[in-house]
């Protein structure tokens, strides 16, 4: 089955979440059960019957109340780099989705993405901060601090619903898809009700995201992803602008939470290409990319897995850097220092 068709089949549920259609309505009773169980779990943490673990340093959680990628990884990188520039010494903990590690492990620039996951590997390479991976973020935080005692703040990647880890600052993210039909799983994309946003410290909208509610009473920040030059996967010192691909037969490959976001960016850069969308965290095989043409264009997250393959076409990677307005790092630092936020 061609890659694009395989992904289309896998993305059927996501298509259902865009509206309150027949299938979504059929699934809605299960959403009521999901909301009940999730709410009961939150209540157990709130009243103390389930234990929250507080680490000896402050914790900043970046997550979302919807399923799927909203741009958390570039935001985590941005915040880690910005806090370090402001004099803090951050570390990062992550679940390491689809990694093989069963215990807490450190992700380094040379780690195997199959062991630690693609996002932790990218975080380790781009943030220059210690990154520890584990399904129990509190345990990952303890291991990080034992190995790097100079660390004075932990950033938890995608940990908004991981209530076991006590946190000092919560940041929720949305992308251009917003809340879609606004229903909980499985009838819709919501992990938690919209009312959960009243408890976070800030909301970040990625790109053209529309606020989920006009009365959202939380500090709002907007993130833009910047990046115009590609580099060769096998030799990052070799770079190319979009003009260098004029007249070439190109294939755009993305196995991220929102592949269309990558494709739209390439279109904005004036490129013509064939789209190859895969499920988020897809484990690429050589046969997935047996393509005829001149080059493959891909994301940084996908590149960490493609580097293990022997492909017939050269692979070019588009690095992106997050820019957040107003200054989210200053806001977080003020919260951590106990001063009133702007």
N, C-alpha and C positions, 0 to 999 in steps of 0.2 A: 504494500500500500504506500503511495507517495507520502512524504512527510507532511505536506500541507493538509492532505485528506485525513491523515491519522490525527493531527492536532484538532481539526474541525470536529471530529467525532468526540474527542476528549473534552472539548470546550462546550458541549451541548448544554450542560447545566448552567454555565456562566451566561449563555445566551438566554436561558429561561429567566435569569435574575434581572434582566433589563426591563421587564414589565410584569404586571400581575396577570399573566395569561392563564390558560387552562391548567398547564402542568404545575405552575407555581401555586395555584389555588388547591390543586390536588395534594401538594406537599405541605400546605399550611398547617394542618393538624400536627404534623411532626415538628413544625417550627414552635408550636405552643409547648410541646414537650421539651424541646431544646431550651427554650426560654426559662421554663420552670426549673429544669436541672441546673442551668447556668446561674440563675438567680439564687437558688438554694446554696450552691457552692460559694458564691460571693458572700452570702449572709453568714455562712460558717466562718469565713475568714474575718468578717466584720465583728462578730461577737466573740471571736477568739477561740472557737472550738477547733478550727484549723490554724496551725501555727504559721505566722509570718516570721521570716528570719531577717534580722537587720544586720547588715555588714558594718564594719567599723568605719567605713567611708561612705559619703553620700552616693546615691544611685539615681541615675537619670534613665528613664525608660522611654524608648521610642517604639511606637506600635500603631495599630489601627484597629478600628472596630469592624472593618470589613475584611472579607477573605481576599487574598491575592496581593500581588506586589503593587505598592503605591509609591515606591521610591525610597524606602527606608534605608537601604544600604548606602546610597550616596549621601543621605542626610546624616547617618552615623559617622561616615568619613569626615564630612564637613565639620560636625560638632567636635569630633576628637581632635582634628587638626587645629580648629579655632581655639578650643580650650587650652591646648598645649601652647599656642602662641600667646595666650593670656596668662601664662605662668602655671597652669595646672598640669598634673601628670595623669592623664586618663588611661584607663584600661577598658577593654570591651569584652562582654560576654554574649554568647550567641547559642541558639539551640543547635545550629549546624544541620539544618534540614537535609535529609537524604544522605548524610554522612554515615559511614559504617561504624564509627567509634561508639562503643557502649559505655565507656567511662569518660570522665572529664579529661580532655586533652588540650594541649596548646596548639593553636594554628599559627604557623610561621609562613614566611614567604615561600619556603620550599616544601610545604606540606602537600600531601596527595589530596586533591579535591574529593576523591572517592572516600577518603577517610574522615575528613573534617567538614566537607560540604563546600560548595562553590562560593557562597557569600562570605563565610569566615576567612577563606583564603584571600579573597579580594580585599576584605577589611584589613588583614594583616599586611598585605602588600602596599595598600594605599595610605593607611593611617599612620604607619610607623609606631603603632602602640601595641602592647601585649594584647593578644586575643585568645580567650579560652572558650572552649566549646563543651556544652553538656546540656542534656534535657532538663536538668535541675540547675537553673541559673544561679541559685544561691550557692550550691556546691562549686559551680564554675567560678563564682566570685571569690570564694574562700581560697581555691587553688591559685587563682591569679594573684591574690594579695600575699599568699605564702611565698610565691616565686618572685613577685615584684613588690616588696613592702613599701617602696617609695610611691606607689600609685596612690593618688588621693581622691579619685572619683571614678566610679564605674558607670559605663554606658551600656545599657541592656538593649540589644537589638531584637526587636519584635517580641517584647515581653509584657505587653499591656495586660494580657489575661493571665500571666504567670504570677498569681497573687502571693505565692509562697515567698517571693523576694520582695521585701519591703522597699519602698522607693520614696525619694524626696521630691522628684520632679517627674511629671508624666507629660509626654508629647504625643498627640494623636495626629495621624496623617491621612489625607485624602488625595486622590488623583482625579483626573478628568471624568472618571466614571461615577464619582460621587457615591451615593448610597444605592444607586440603581432603583430597584422597586421598593426599597426600604423595609423589607421583611427579613426576619431572622432566618438562619440556616434551618433546613435545607431549601425552603421556598424562596429565600433571598440570600444576600451575601453577608448579612450582619452577624458578627460574632457576639455582639452585645447590643442592647437597645441604644437608641440615639441619646437617651437621657444620660448615658454614661459620660458623654462629652462634658456635662456640667461639672464633672469631678476632675478633669484633666487640667493641667496648668497652661497649656497652649495647644493650638491647632495649626498644623502646617499644610498648606495646599500646594500640591505639586503642579506647576505650570498653570494650565487653564482650568484647574479644578474649581467647581462652584460650591460655595458654602452649603453644608447640608441643611441648614435652617437659617432663615433670615434673622432670627433673634438669638443667634449663638453668642453667648455672653462670655467669651474666652478671648485672650489675646490671639490674634491671627497673624500668621507669617506666610509669605509666599516663597516657594523654592523654584528656581530655574536651573536647568541643567545646561551647562555650557561645554562646548567641544566641537571643533571644526576640522581637526586634523587626525588622520588615521596613522597607525604605525603597523609595521609588519609583525605578525605574531611571532615569527621565528627570529626576528631581529628588530627590537623596538627602536633602535637608533635610526632605522629607515622609515621616513614619514612621507605622507602624501596628502595633498588637499583634494577636495572634491573635484576640482578641475582636472586633476591627473587621471580621473576615471572616465573622462569624456570618450564616448564611442566604444566603451568596453561592455562586454556582456557580464553583468554582475548578478550575484545571488546574495540576498540579505537573509541572514540566519539569526533567529532569536528564540531562545528558550527561557524567557523571563515572564514575570507575572502579567505584563501588558506588552506583548510583542508589537502591537500596532503603534505604540508610542515610539519605538525605535524606527519602524518603517516610516512613520510620519516625519521624523527628524531627517532621515535620509532624503525624503522627497523635498523637504524644505531646503536642503542643500543642493537641489537641482539634479539629483541622481535618478537614473532609470534602472530598475532591477526587478528580479523575480523574488517574491516573498516566500520564505520558508519558516513558518511559525511552529514552534514546538511547545509542549507543556512546560510550565515553570520547573526549573531544576532538572530538565531532561538530561539523562545520561547518554551522551552522543556516542554513536558507533560510526565506523568508517562508512558503512553502507547507507547511513542516513544522508551522507553528503557526497555521493557519487554523482557529481554534477558536471555538465559541460559548459564551458565558458572561460572567462578570463580571471575572475577573482571572487572570493567570498568576503562579504562584509559582516561583521558581528559585533556584539557588545563585549565589554570587559568581563562581565560575569560568565558569559558563554566561553570566552577565550580561555579561561583557566582549565576548561575541560577539553576544548579542541586541541590544546597543546599536546595532549597525549596521543593524538591520532596522526596517521600518515595519510595526508590528503593530496589529491592530484592538483588542486588549485591553490594558489597562494591565499592566505587568510590575512585580512586587514582588520584591525581593531579600532573602534572609535571610543577613546577615553572621554569621560565626562566629569565635570567638576560642579558641585552644587554651589549656588549663590542664593543666600536667604536674606529676605528683606521684610521688616527691619532686622537688626542684628540679633539672631537667635542666641548666639554664644554669650553675648553680654546679658541678655535676659536670663539665661540659665545661671550664669555666674552670680547675678544679683540674687536669684532665688537661693542658691547654695550659700551665699554669704549672709542670708537673712535680711537683706535690704528690700524695701518695697520695689516691686518691678515697675518699669515704665509703662 
